[in-house]
Amino acid sequence: MRSAAAAYPAGDEVLIRIEDLWRDFVMRSGTIHALAGVSLDIRRGRTLALVGESGSGKTTLGNQILGTDTPTSGRILFEGRDMPARRDTQMRRRIQVVQQSPYTTLNPKRTVRQILDLPLSIHDGGPRRQRRERIAELLEIVGIPSDFMERHPHSLSGGQRQRVALARALASKPDVIVLDEPTSSLDVSVQARILRLLVDLQARYGLTYLFITHDLSVVRNIADEVAVLYRGHVVEHGTTPELFRAPRHRYTTMLLSSIPVLSEEEEALKPAWDWDVTATAAEPPSTGTCPFLPRCPHAVASCSLGVPPRVATSPTNWHACCNPRPEGADADAR
Amino acid sequence: MSTDPVFSIENLHLRIRQFEGEAHILNGVNLHLRAGERVALVGESGCGKSSTAMMSLGLMEARSMRAEGRIILDGTDLLSLRRRGWQGVRGRQISMIFQDPGAALNPVFTVGDQLVTAIRRGNPSKSRSDAQGLATDGLRQVHINDPERVMSSYPFQLSGGLNQRVLITMALINRPKVVVADEPGSALDVTVQEQTLRLMTELCADVDAAVLLISHNLGVVRRFAQRIYVMYSGTIVEEADTATLFSAPRHPYTKALLAAVPRLTGERLPEPIPGRVPDYTDPPVGCRFRPRCPHQRSECVDPPFAEPAPGHRVRCVL
C-alpha cells in the first residue's frame, strides 16, 4: 500500500475544497446543524475517509459534494471554481456515488445491461453498439462475467451487486467517487475483494475517493487521510498513519479505543480509554461549545467557551480539542 | 464453574423445503454452554448461526421445516415442546437479545408496559406495582440514571443505546439460565457497541446466565466470549477457547476468515476467500468448505472431529 508521507508530496493537488459548510435542518423541536462549519480539502487521486457515528453528518457531507443536497451556507470549490448547488451534466459526470446497500440501489426491474446503459446514454456514450462494448468493458473492469449482462440484480450475490454499482459509477469516467459505506453490508470475505478492487481502480484511473464509513479498521487500510466528524463538526483531520498512531481529540481517542480487533498486537495500537458503562449518550444538542463536551470526561473550563479552534500538530494533522490527549500518552501509561 | 452443560445442542439438523428443493440448513450442529459461560457462535451471513438461535428459542415454526437432533435445556428437550410447553421456558429460562433494538421493541407501548408484561409473563403472581418496581430496579442495573422517564417513554423517544439497554434488561429480568444474543449492538455505533458488550458481560455475571453470542464480527467475539464455535455452511468447523482460536486456528476456513478481516496494523489489504458459499439444496458431500479449500484431498469427504488439544475440536483431516 501507498504509505502517506509526513507531508503531502509536491504536486498533490487539491481537487475539492470545502469552505465553512453549514447544513441546517429546521425541525419542530429546533434547528439541527447537520454540518456546522465544515472545512476540508480532498486531494486528487487520494482517499479521504470520513468517519464518525451515525448522525454525525457523514452522509450529509457526501450529499453536498454530490450535489443532491444544498448547503445552508458555505461553498464547495472544484478545481478552484465554485461549484453551484445545481450541477450541470458535466459536473454530475465527474462526481459519482456508490451507496451502502446494493440490495436497494439497483433497480430490480432492469437488467445489468440496462442499469449500466443509463449513465452511458446520459453522458454521451455514443451509439448503441458503442455503449454495448463499453458495458462489456465495464463489467470486465469490475470482474463480472460478461454473460451476466442480461441478468437481473436478484440473481446476483451482494458482492456482485456492489461490483455492478461500482461499474455504474465508473461508466461516466468520473474523477471523484463518493463511497458511502460501500462494504458495510457485505461479509468480510467479500469485503476484502471489493476493497482490493477499489484500490486497484484508484491506481488504474487516478480516482479520488471520499470514503464514508464507520469501520475504522477498513479506514486504516485504505485511506490516505481521515476526517473525524462529530455532530457536524470535523474534530480531527490528518494523514491516516499519524492519526491512528497519535489521536489527539478525545472523541477520536474514544472511537479508536472501541475498535474490536483480533490480536494483542493490534490491541497495543489502540489508545487507552476509561470506559464508563454508566454513561448514556442522551445529550442535548449544544451550540457554541465543543460538540463532544456532554460526553467528554476530560472537559476543562475552556471547552464551553466556544467551538474549539483548530490546533495544528504537524504539517498535515490538526485537531479541535481544548484538552487533547497528550502525545505519547499510552507509552507513558505502560 | 460446573462442568455440566446447562444448555446443549446435539446433532441438530434442519431441513427446509423450498422451491429449488430441500435446503439442508443445519448439518449436525453440536454445541454446549456451561452455567454462566460466555460462548460465541461466529460465521458469515447464511452460515446458519441465526437459524441455530431461532431453533434454540423455538421461533422457527414453519410447516415446511424438518428438524432432527436435540436441544437440551436443563434436562428438557426443547425440540419436543409444543406451544404450551414453550410458555414456561421462553423468556423465563432462555431469552433472547435481538440485533436491532429499535425493531425489537413494540412501538405502540411504553418501555415500562413492555417490561412489566415480560415480568408478569414469567411470574403471573406478581402484582403490577411489584413488577413496576422490579422493572425500575432492572433499568437501574443497566445504569440508566432516570428509570422513571425511560419507563414512561416509547422506544422511538429513546436513543439506540438506551433501547439496547432496555432489551438487555428485558432479557435478563426473569433471571434466565441462558441468553441468546443475536449481534447485539451491531446496529449501533462502535462506541455504543463497546458499552453494550461491557454491560452484558457485567450483568450476565450478576445473574449467572450463560450467553450464546451470535456474531459475524470476529473482533466483537474476541472481546466478549470465553469460548468460540466457528460455523460454516450449517456445520461447526472449529471450536476452541478464545485465546487458542485466535493464536492457533486449525481449520482452513477459520484461518481464511481471520485473514479476511482488515487489521489495525494496516500493513496490507485483507485477503479475500476464493469461491462462494455452497448451495444448500445441493451441498458438497463431507466438508462443505472443500470446494474453496486450498488443502482439499479425498479424505475430506468424511472429515472426523480432530482434537488437537483438550477443548479444541476441528472438523478437518489436516
HADDOCK unambig.tbl for C-alpha pairs under 7 A between the chains (distance, minus, plus):
assign (segid A and resid 1 and name CA) (segid B and resid 268 and name CA) 6.51 0.50 0.50
assign (segid A and resid 53 and name CA) (segid B and resid 189 and name CA) 5.57 0.50 0.50
assign (segid A and resid 54 and name CA) (segid B and resid 189 and name CA) 6.69 0.50 0.50
assign (segid A and resid 187 and name CA) (segid B and resid 44 and name CA) 6.02 0.50 0.50
assign (segid A and resid 187 and name CA) (segid B and resid 45 and name CA) 6.71 0.50 0.50
assign (segid A and resid 188 and name CA) (segid B and resid 260 and name CA) 5.80 0.50 0.50
assign (segid A and resid 188 and name CA) (segid B and resid 261 and name CA) 5.99 0.50 0.50
assign (segid A and resid 189 and name CA) (segid B and resid 257 and name CA) 6.72 0.50 0.50
assign (segid A and resid 189 and name CA) (segid B and resid 260 and name CA) 5.25 0.50 0.50
assign (segid A and resid 189 and name CA) (segid B and resid 272 and name CA) 4.82 0.50 0.50
assign (segid A and resid 189 and name CA) (segid B and resid 273 and name CA) 5.24 0.50 0.50
assign (segid A and resid 190 and name CA) (segid B and resid 272 and name CA) 6.35 0.50 0.50
assign (segid A and resid 192 and name CA) (segid B and resid 260 and name CA) 5.91 0.50 0.50
assign (segid A and resid 192 and name CA) (segid B and resid 270 and name CA) 5.36 0.50 0.50
assign (segid A and resid 192 and name CA) (segid B and resid 271 and name CA) 5.88 0.50 0.50
assign (segid A and resid 192 and name CA) (segid B and resid 272 and name CA) 4.84 0.50 0.50
assign (segid A and resid 193 and name CA) (segid B and resid 272 and name CA) 5.23 0.50 0.50
assign (segid A and resid 196 and name CA) (segid B and resid 269 and name CA) 7.00 0.50 0.50
assign (segid A and resid 217 and name CA) (segid B and resid 262 and name CA) 5.52 0.50 0.50
assign (segid A and resid 217 and name CA) (segid B and resid 263 and name CA) 5.70 0.50 0.50
assign (segid A and resid 217 and name CA) (segid B and resid 264 and name CA) 5.28 0.50 0.50
assign (segid A and resid 218 and name CA) (segid B and resid 262 and name CA) 5.68 0.50 0.50
assign (segid A and resid 220 and name CA) (segid B and resid 264 and name CA) 6.15 0.50 0.50
assign (segid A and resid 220 and name CA) (segid B and resid 266 and name CA) 5.60 0.50 0.50
assign (segid A and resid 221 and name CA) (segid B and resid 262 and name CA) 6.90 0.50 0.50
assign (segid A and resid 221 and name CA) (segid B and resid 266 and name CA) 4.87 0.50 0.50
assign (segid A and resid 221 and name CA) (segid B and resid 268 and name CA) 6.83 0.50 0.50
assign (segid A and resid 221 and name CA) (segid B and resid 269 and name CA) 6.18 0.50 0.50
assign (segid A and resid 255 and name CA) (segid B and resid 191 and name CA) 6.20 0.50 0.50
assign (segid A and resid 258 and name CA) (segid B and resid 190 and name CA) 6.06 0.50 0.50
assign (segid A and resid 258 and name CA) (segid B and resid 191 and name CA) 5.55 0.50 0.50
assign (segid A and resid 258 and name CA) (segid B and resid 194 and name CA) 5.86 0.50 0.50
assign (segid A and resid 259 and name CA) (segid B and resid 190 and name CA) 6.83 0.50 0.50
assign (segid A and resid 260 and name CA) (segid B and resid 219 and name CA) 4.26 0.50 0.50
assign (segid A and resid 260 and name CA) (segid B and resid 220 and name CA) 5.39 0.50 0.50
assign (segid A and resid 260 and name CA) (segid B and resid 223 and name CA) 6.89 0.50 0.50
assign (segid A and resid 261 and name CA) (segid B and resid 219 and name CA) 4.51 0.50 0.50
assign (segid A and resid 262 and name CA) (segid B and resid 218 and name CA) 6.84 0.50 0.50
assign (segid A and resid 262 and name CA) (segid B and resid 219 and name CA) 5.24 0.50 0.50
assign (segid A and resid 262 and name CA) (segid B and resid 222 and name CA) 6.74 0.50 0.50
assign (segid A and resid 266 and name CA) (segid B and resid 264 and name CA) 5.69 0.50 0.50
assign (segid A and resid 266 and name CA) (segid B and resid 265 and name CA) 6.08 0.50 0.50
assign (segid A and resid 277 and name CA) (segid B and resid 195 and name CA) 5.66 0.50 0.50
assign (segid A and resid 277 and name CA) (segid B and resid 198 and name CA) 6.98 0.50 0.50
assign (segid A and resid 277 and name CA) (segid B and resid 199 and name CA) 6.48 0.50 0.50
assign (segid A and resid 278 and name CA) (segid B and resid 143 and name CA) 4.83 0.50 0.50
